[in-house]
Amino acid sequence: HGANASANLYSLLQTCSVNGIDGYRYLRALFTALPNAKTAEDYAALLPWNIDLSNG
């Protein structure tokens, strides 16, 4: 399970890199907003290219 979790995290950070997004700022914003996500639209808004990083 740990290897799968690591692969998912590395994949997410590589997606940030490919899209020119600071992975650290993205993860900070993600972990702040994630507990409030309830709907599919909420989760879609947390994708690296959708999330607002202006407050991070």
Secondary structure, 3 states (H helix, E strand, C coil): CHHHHHHHHHHHHHHHHHCCCCHHHHHHHHHHHHHHCCCHHHHHCCCCCCCCCCCC
